[in-house]
Amino acid sequence: MMAAFRSGIRVTPINWHLTGEEIGYIVDNCDAKIFLAEGQMAHKAVEAAGMAPQVVSLISIDGDIDGFSSYLKVIEQENDENIAEPVHDGGMLYTSGTTGRPKGVYRKERPPTLPNYSEIGYQKGNEASDTLARELIEFARERLPAFKCPRSVAFVDSLPRLPTGKIMRRTVREPYWEGRDKSI
């Protein structure tokens, strides 16, 4: 999702509890051009896609959906280079609405929620360092309640991922919770 924000794409997350018809309303109302859906929601996704004629690309994540292209096949065709001129954008959220239909809320120029590494990226000359770790912690302290701020930063070369590209969070957390009674 961060790549989408950096490329200037407006992201509209949709609650999986909604019906296919409700999802279709949101996909159509937000003027989506791309509709991504998880395979386990196939029946809702097909119904929703039929209600949004402006969508030009239907993409399935983690399973097959009739009429949808596979996420992995779509991204393997794309360039993995850093974005030359990133444009920060935001998301469009939908409220429950007061008229029986959800209402879209969009802030056109949303400030970035992470430090802006658009110009320097994570590349040679910008390697992990104690200075960078302190900057990240300070950035969080300025914007988050104390209990949500990291106490340390661990830099790794890569994160374990599922075939769909999702980060395997449980695997990432395991070393930090070894020998403890509780874990999150």
C-alpha positions in Angstrom: 0.0 0.0 0.0 2.9 2.4 0.7 4.0 2.0 -2.9 0.6 3.1 -4.0 0.7 6.2 -1.8 4.2 7.0 -3.2 2.9 6.7 -6.8 0.1 9.1 -6.2 -2.7 6.5 -6.3 -5.7 7.1 -4.1 -6.4 3.9 -2.1 -9.9 3.1 -0.8 -9.9 0.3 1.7 -13.2 -1.6 2.0 -14.5 -3.5 5.0 -14.8 -7.3 4.2 -18.0 -7.5 6.3 -19.9 -5.6 3.6 -22.2 -7.3 1.1 -21.2 -7.5 -2.6 -23.8 -4.9 -3.4 -22.4 -2.5 -0.7 -18.8 -3.1 -1.9 -20.0 -2.5 -5.5 -21.5 0.8 -4.5 -18.2 2.0 -2.9 -16.0 0.8 -5.8 -18.3 2.6 -8.3 -18.7 5.7 -6.1 -15.0 6.3 -5.5 -14.3 6.1 -9.2 -11.9 3.2 -8.8 -9.9 2.2 -11.9 -8.3 -0.8 -10.3 -10.2 -3.2 -8.0 -8.1 -5.7 -5.9 -9.9 -8.4 -4.0 -8.9 -11.5 -2.0 -9.8 -14.9 -3.4 -11.8 -15.8 -0.3 -14.2 -12.9 -1.2 -14.7 -14.1 -4.7 -18.5 -14.1 -4.7 -18.6 -10.6 -3.3 -15.9 -9.4 -5.6 -17.6 -10.6 -8.8 -20.9 -9.0 -7.8 -19.1 -5.7 -6.9 -17.1 -5.6 -10.1 -20.4 -5.9 -12.1 -21.6 -2.7 -10.5 -18.5 -0.6 -11.3 -18.2 -0.1 -15.1 -15.3 2.4 -14.9 -12.9 -0.2 -13.4 -10.3 -1.1 -16.0 -8.3 -3.7 -14.1 -9.6 -6.5 -11.8 -6.9 -8.1 -9.7 -7.2 -11.1 -7.4 -4.9 -11.6 -4.4 -4.4 -14.9 -2.8 -6.7 -17.0 -5.0 -8.6 -17.2 -8.2 -11.6 -15.0 -9.1 -13.5 -15.3 -12.4 -12.7 -12.4 -14.6 -9.8 -11.2 -12.4 -6.1 -11.3 -13.2 -3.6 -12.8 -10.7 -1.8 -10.2 -8.6 1.5 -12.1 -8.9 1.2 -12.2 -12.7 0.4 -8.5 -12.9 3.3 -7.4 -10.7 5.9 -9.6 -12.4 5.5 -7.5 -15.5 6.2 -4.2 -13.6 9.5 -2.5 -13.1 10.9 -2.8 -9.6 13.1 0.3 -9.7 12.5 3.2 -7.2 10.0 5.7 -8.4 11.8 8.6 -10.0 9.4 11.3 -9.0 7.2 10.1 -6.2 3.9 11.9 -5.4 2.5 11.4 -1.9 -1.3 10.8 -1.9 -3.7 9.4 0.6 -6.7 7.2 1.0 -10.3 7.7 0.6 -12.3 6.3 3.6 -16.0 5.7 3.7 -18.1 6.5 6.7 -21.4 4.8 7.5 -23.3 7.8 6.2 -26.6 9.1 7.4 -28.7 8.5 4.3 -28.3 4.8 4.2 -25.3 4.9 1.8 -21.7 5.2 2.8 -20.0 8.6 2.2 -16.5 9.0 0.8 -14.1 11.2 2.7 -10.9 12.2 0.8 -8.2 14.6 1.7 -6.4 15.6 -1.5 -3.2 16.7 0.0 -2.5 14.5 2.9 0.9 14.9 4.6 3.1 11.8 4.5 2.7 9.6 7.6 6.3 8.3 7.4 9.5 10.2 7.0 9.9 11.3 3.4 12.7 9.2 1.9 11.4 9.8 -1.6 14.4 11.8 -2.7 17.1 9.7 -1.0 15.3 6.3 -0.8 16.8 3.3 0.9 19.9 3.0 -1.3 23.7 3.2 -1.0 24.8 6.1 1.0 21.6 5.8 3.2 22.4 2.5 5.0 21.1 1.7 8.4 22.8 3.6 11.1 22.3 4.6 14.7 21.5 8.1 13.4 18.8 6.9 11.2 17.3 4.8 14.0 17.3 7.8 16.3 15.6 9.9 13.6 12.8 7.3 13.1 12.2 7.0 16.9 12.1 10.8 17.2 9.7 11.0 14.2 7.4 8.6 16.0 7.6 10.4 19.3 6.5 13.7 17.7 3.4 12.1 16.3 2.3 9.1 18.5 1.4 8.5 22.1 4.3 7.3 24.1 3.0 3.7 24.5 2.9 3.3 20.7 6.5 4.6 20.1 9.3 2.1 19.3 12.1 1.8 21.8 14.5 0.4 19.3 14.8 -0.1 15.5 16.1 -3.2 13.9 17.3 -3.0 10.3 17.1 -6.1 8.2 18.0 -6.8 4.6 14.6 -8.3 3.8 11.4 -9.4 5.5 9.8 -12.9 5.1 6.9 -12.7 2.7 4.0 -14.8 1.5 3.8 -15.5 -2.2 1.3 -12.6 -2.5 3.9 -10.2 -1.1 2.3 -9.8 2.4 4.8 -9.6 5.2 4.7 -12.6 7.5 4.4 -10.6 10.8 4.3 -13.5 13.1 7.7 -14.7 11.7 9.1 -11.2 12.1 8.0 -11.0 15.8 9.1 -14.5 16.9 12.7 -13.6 17.8 11.5 -10.7 20.0 9.1 -12.9 22.0 11.3 -16.0 22.6 11.2 -17.0 26.2 8.2 -14.9 27.2 4.9 -16.1 28.5 2.8 -13.8 26.3 3.3 -12.5 22.7 1.3 -10.1 20.5 
